[in-house]
Amino acid sequence: MLINTEVALVPDKLQRLVVLHTNDLHSHFEQMPKVAAYFNQVRERETLDCTLTLDIGDHMDRGRPETEGTGGIANLEIMNATGYEAMVFGNNEGLTFTPESLGETVREYASFPVIGSNLLDKKTEITPDFMVPYHIIHKSGLRIGLIGVTAAFAEYYHLLGWQVTDPLQAVAHYTGLLRPDVEVLIVLSHLGLRMDEQMANEIEGIDLILGAHTHHLLEEPLFLSGTYVCAAGKFGQYAGHIELAYDPAEGRIRELEGRVVDLAAQDNDSSVSALLQHYQASASAALDVEVTRLRQPLSIDWYGESPLGNLVAAGLRRWTSADIGLVNSGQLLQGLKEGRITRGQLLDICPGPINPCRFLLSGRDLLQALEESLLEEFRTKRIRGLGFRGEVLGAISLDGMHVEFDPAREPYHQIVSVRVGDSPLETNRDYLVGTIDMFAFGSGYLSLKLGKQVEYLLPEFLRDVLAAELQNEQSIHTSLTSRHWTMSS
C-alpha cells in the first residue's frame, strides 16, 4: 500500500530508506536461508547504506535442536550471516534462557546490538551490559532511533533475574529522549497487535512500529495517529519490506510503502545453508548425551492412562513436593523405546518450553478438571500458544490420586469416587498440586486456572523433570504397574 501525504513529490530532494524485518521465527531454520537470500537481493539492488535489517524477537526457540543444542549460538551466527543490524528479545529469549546464559552467548556471538528498553537486571536495575536501552544508527544520511520492548511477563521475568518494566512507559520515555536527535524513530515491539495499536494512538513521535508476539500478518501497514504499524507473520514464511522517503526540508516522512513478501518460492542462500548444516551437526552431537537406559518401552496414550504419562505426573509431584502430580498426556508427542535414551530424544518427545509449577487447588476445582478429562471435547482440544507444542490437550495423567469413573453416566457426573493417598477427596479442602505453568495461565482444563499461591519453578522445563524421573527405577516400575484411573464395575 502506498501512503502518500503529499500530491506532488520532489524525488531528488528525498532521502530513501528500505527497512527489512522479520519476527517470531521460532527457530524455523529451514526458512532462514530463504530470508537471507531475499535480504541480500534487496541490498544488492538498493546498496547497504540505504537498507536497515531488523528482527522483532522470538527468533530463538528451544524446542528446536539447533537452538537447544547450541544454546542459541546457531541463531545468532545465522543472524550475523543474514546481516541483521539490531534485534529485540521476545519472550522466547527472555523467558526460556537465564540472563547469564543469554549474556554469555550474546557477548561472544552477536555482531549487532540487542535492544532492551524495558528489560533490566534485577540486581542492578539497569540495562544488562550485553544489551542497550536504545540504539541510533546512521543510514542514507538519516539518524534512525531504535527502541525495543518486549511483553512484560513480570512475575516470570523476576524469577529468572530480570526486572521488566511497563513497555509503553519505556517507549514514551525513550521517544522523548530520542525524538529531538533523530529523523526517523522506529519501535521494535514484541508486544502484540493490540498493544501496538495502543502505542500508536497514545504516544506521539513514533514514525514506525514493527510488531511481533501475536504472530499477526499485516499485508499493508496500518496508519494510526501518524504512526505506521507493520508485522510479518511468523516462522519466516514472510519477510517484511518497507520503503520510505524522508523530506529533510520538512523534517518528516513524505511517502511510505510497506508489504510482506511470501518466501515460499525463494531460493536459498548457499552460505547460510552451509552454516545451518554445520550447526545441525554440532547440535546433534551436543544432545547425544545419555540420560538413562530403559529395560522396557514406555508408551504414551493421549486419550487415556499410560506408563509415560504416569511417570511424568510422578515426576511433577516429586519435583514440586506436592500432594498430587497432574499433567496432560498431550504434552508428550510419542513414547520411548527400550534402550539408550538421550537428551535429544527427550527434546523430540517434549519440545515445549513448559515449566513445572505448584499451587493450592480446592477439591471441588480438582474434581471438575477430572470430569473434564473424561470428555471427548477436552481430550481432543487443540491448544495454541503458552509453550504447548503438542497436537491435542489429551487426558489427565495423575500421581498420588486414584479415580473411579463410570463412562455411562452423564457428563460432569461420571466420577464415582476419588482418593488422594489413602483418603477420600474433600471438595472443601485445598490440595497442593504439582503441575505445569500452562494450566495456571488458564489454558486446557478450565478449573485449574483457579489455583492459589502459584509458584513457578524455573528455569527447568518439563523435559528436565522427565529426565530426572527416568533415572528412578522404582518410579518407572510403578508407572508400568499402577492404575490411577479405573472404570467402575
N, C-alpha and C positions, 0 to 999 in steps of 0.2 A: 504494500500500500504506500502511496506517495502522499505525504502530509506536507503541504506547501503553504507557508504562512504569507507569501507574497505572490502577486500575479506575475511580476516581472523580476527575473533573477539576473544577476550580473556574474556569470560563472567565473570569469578571470579574477574577480576580487574575493572569491570564496575559498576557504580552506577546507579540503575534503579529508574525511576520516572514515575508515572502514573498521567496524568492530565485529570480531568473530567471537562466538561464545557457545559454550556447552554447559549442561547442568545435569545432575543426577545420573551420571554414567553407571554408578554402582558396579564398577569393575567389569563391565561388559567389554572385555579386552578384544573380543572379535571385531568390535566396531572401531577400535582406536586407530588401526592403520587406515581406515576409510576417512576418519576425521582428519588425520594428519595429511592425507593426500589432498583432500579438499582445501584445507587451510593453506597448504603450500601452493596450490594452483592460484588461489586468490592473491597470495603475497607476490608471486611471480608477475602477476598482472598489475598489481597496484603498488608494488615496492614495500619494503619493510617499514619505511618511515611513516607511511600513512595507514598502516594496519595495526590494530591492537587486539590481542588474543587473550580471552579471559575464561575462567571456569568458576561456576557458581556453587560448587560444593557437592558432597556425596559422590566424589569420584572414587573413593576407596570403599570397598565393601568386603568385609572379612568372610563373607560366605563364599568367595571365590578363592581357589587355591593360590593363584598368583599373588593375591594380596595377603592372605593369611600366611603363606609360606615365606614371604619376604618382609613381612611387617610393613607393607605399604611402599617399599622401595621400588617395586615394579611400576606402580602407578606414577611415582614422581619421575622416574627415569623416562618413562614413555611421555609424560607431560613435557619434560625438558626437550625431548626429541621432536615433539609436536610444535614447540615454540610458544608455549603459554608464557604470558608475561605477568600474570597475577592470578590468585585464586582466593576464595574464602572457604573456610571449612564448613561443611554441613554437619548435621547431627551424626551422620555415619562416621565421620572422622572424629568428632569431638566426644562422642559417647561410647565408641567401641574400642578406642585406644586410650591408654593413660596419657596425661600430658608429658610424662617423662619419655615414654616410647615415641610419641609423636615428635617431641622436641629433638630427640637424638636423630631421628630419620630426616626431619626437615633440615636441620642444620647441615647435615652431611650431603644430602642428595638434591634438595630443591634449588634450582638455579633462578628462581623467581620469588617475589615476596608473597607470603601468606598474610592476608589482611584479617585482623580480628578486632573490629571496632567495638564489639561488646563481649569479648572473651578476655578475662583477666586471670592472673594467677591468684588462687585463693589466699595464699600466704602473704604475698606482697601487695595485692590489689592493684597491680599494674599489668600491662600487656607483657606476656612472656617474651623472652629475648629471641625466640625463633619466629615471632610474628611481629607485625607492625600494626598500629591502630588505624592508619590510613596510608595512602601512597599517592605521590604525584609523579606522573610520567609525561615525558615530552614527545609528542608525535605531530607531524605535519605542521610544525610551528605553533602548536597548541599546548598549553599546560592543562593536563587532564587529571582531575582529582578522583581518586577511587576510595570508596568507603565499602567495607564488607561486614555484613551482620548475619548471624545465624539464629535459628529458633531457640528460644530461651527455656529449655527444659531445666529449670533452676535446680530442683532437688537432685536430679541425676548428675548434673554437672558438678554440683557441690561435693557429692560423694567421691568423685574422681579427682578432685583437687582444682577444679575450675571455679571461678566466680563469673557467672553470666549476668549481664545487666540488661535492662529493658532495651530491645533493639531500636525501637522508634526514638527513644530518648537519645540513644547513641548517634543515630543518623542525624537528628536535629542538631546535636552538639557539633558534630564534625562538619555538617553542612555550613553552619555558621562560621566555623573556623576556616574552612577551605574556600568558600564561595568568593571572597574578595581576591584570592590569589590564583584562581584557575578560570579558564574559558569554558571548559566542559566539566560537568560533575556527574559521575556515574556511581550508582549504588549497586553492589553485588549483593543480592538479597536472597539468602536461603531461609525465607520466612513463609512462603506460600502466597498464592494469588490474592487472597483477601487482605492480608497484611500489606502487600504491595499496593493494592488499590487505596487502602487507608493511608499509607505513607505518601502516595502521590497527591492525595486530596488534602492532607493536613500539613505537610512540610514543604515550604516554599524553597526554591533554589535548586532543586534536583532536575537535571536535564533528562536522565535516562536511568530506569530501573531494570536490571537484568534479574529475572526471577528463577526460583527453583523450589524444591521441597515438596510441593504438591503435584509435581510431575505434569504440570499444565503445559499445553502446547498452544502458543499464540501465533497463528499463521500470519497475522498482521499485528503491528503494535497497537496497544490501547493508547489513547491520548487523554489524560486526565489532569485537569487543572494545570496545564502547561508542562506536564511530565509525560514522557513516552515510557511505556511498560512493555517489556518483551520477555519471552521464555521459549525454550527449545525442547520441551517434552521430557523424554527420559531415555536412558540406556544407549545414548549415542545414535539413535535412529535418525535424528535430525541434527543439523548444525545451524546455529543462529547466525544471520548475516545482516548487518546494519550498515547503511551508508548515510552519512550526514554531511551537510555543508554548513560551515560556520562563517558568519559575516563579521569580520573584525571591526568594520566601521560602526556597525550597530551593536556589537557585543552580544550576539545571540545566534542560535541555530536557526537558519532560514529554511532548511529543507532536510527532511529525514525520510528514508525509505528502509523498511525492515521486512525481513522474510525469514522463513526457515527452509532449509534445503534437505530434501529426502536423500539419505546416503545409501539407499538400498542398492543402487546400480553403480556406486562409486568404486573405482579401482582402489587397491590397497597400496599404501606407501611401503616399498620394499624394505627400507631401513628400519621402520617401526615394526614391521612383521618379523624381521630377524631379531630385533631386540626382544620382542614378545616371546619368541621361541626360546631364547636364552633364559628368560625369567621363568617360563613354564618348566623348564628342565631343573633350574635351581630350586624352585618352589616344591616340585615333586620330591626332590631329594630331601629337602628340609622337613617335609611332612611324613616321610617314610620312617617315622620313629615308632617303635613298638610300644603299645600300651599294655597289652596282655596277649595271652594265647588261650582261646576258648576250646574247651573239650567237647562242646556241643554247640549247635547253632542256637541263636536267639531270634525268634520270629517276632514280627510286629503285625498287629491287626488294627487297621484304622477304625473298624466298626465294632470291636469287642475287646475282650481281655486277651492279653498276650504276654509272653515272658519278658520281652524287651520293654514293653510299656510298664509292666510291674517293676522292672529293675530301675527305670528312670524315676518312677514315683518313689521308690525306696531311697534312691539316691538323694532326691529333693528333701525327703523327710529327714534323712541323716544330716545332710549339708546344712539345713536350716534349724536343726534341733527342734522339730515340730511334733505335734501330736499326730498329724496326718500328712501324708505326701500325696500330691494331686497334680496331674498333668494331662493334657490332651494327647491322645495317641497320634494325631496328625502331625505332631512336631517331628516325628521320625519318618523319613522318606522310605526306608526299607530296613529289613532285618540284617543281622550279622551272621555270617557263616562261621563254622568252626575253624580253628587255626589262628594264624597271626592276625592281630588287629592293630592298625596303625592310627596315628593322629589324622592322616589323610582320609582314612575310611570313615572316621567319626565326623569329619567335616562333610563328607559326601552325604551321610545319612541325617545329619543335624546341622545344616548350614546357617541357620538364622542367628542373628545377634540377640538371642533371648537370654535374659539374666534371671537367676533364681531370686526369689523374694519370699517373705513370710508376712502374714497378717492374722489378726484375730477375726474370726467369722462366726456368726451365730449358727447354731444347729439348724435353725429354720432356713437360713440362706444356703447353707450347705446342702440341705435336703432338696431345695429347689434345683440346684445345679445337678445333683444326682438324677433327679427326674428328667431334666432336660437332656442329660446324656443318653437316656433311653429312647429319645425321639429322633426319627429319621431326619427331620428338618435341621437339627443341630449337628448330628453326626456328619451329614453331607454338606454342611455350611461352608461356603467359600469365604476365606478370610484374606483381607488385603492390608498390608502395612503393619506397623508396630513390630517389625522384626520377623513376622511369620513368613516362612519360605516353603510351607507345605502346600498340599493340594486341597485338603478339607480339614475342618476342625477335628473331626473324629470323636471317638468315645473318650470317657474319662478313665484314666489308669490311676489306681489307688495303692496306697500302703498305709497300714495302721488302722484299717477300716474294713468291715465286711458288710455287703449289701445283698439282701434277698429281694427278688422282684418277681412280678407276675406280668408278662407281656400281654396277657388277655385283658387286663384292666384298662380303664380309661387313662388317657394322657394326664400326667401330673398326679396320678393315683396308683402308679404301677409298683411302687416300692412297698414291700410288705414289712421289712424291718431293717434297721441299720445298727451296727455295733461299732463303737470306737474303742479299740482294745478289747477289753472284756465287758464293757458296759454299754447299755443301750444309748443311742443318740438322744440328747436332751435338746429340744428345739430352742429353749430359752438360754442355753449356756453358750459361751464363746469358746471356740477351739482354735488352737494355734495351727495354722495351715502353712505348710511349705509348698510353694508352687512357683509360678513364673510371672514375670512382670506384665506380660500381655494381658493377663486376667485382671490385674489391679488397674490397668488402663481402661478396662471396660470392653475388651474385645473377647468374643467367644461366649462362654456361659454367663448369662446376664447377671445373676445374683452375686457372682464372685467379685464384682467391682465394689460391693458394699463392705469389703474388708476394712478393718480399722487398724490403726497403728502399723501402717505398712512400712516394712523395712526392705530396701533393695540391697542385695549382696553383690557388690561389684568389685572387680571388673570381670569376674569369671562368667562364662556362658554355660548354657545347658549342656553342651558337649563336654565341658570340663567336669561337670557333675557326673555325667555318664562315664567318663574316663576313670574317675576315682572309684565309682561303684563296680566297674568291670574288674577291678583288682581285688574285689571282695568275694572269695569263693562261696562263702556261706550265703551271701545275698544273691548270687547267681543261682545257687541251688534252690533257695526259697522262691525266686521268681519263676522257676520252672515247675514247682510243685504246689504252690499256694493258689487258692482261688479267692479273689476279693469280691467277685460278683457271682451269685448263684441264683438259678431260676427256681422259683417256688414249686414244690411238687404238688 
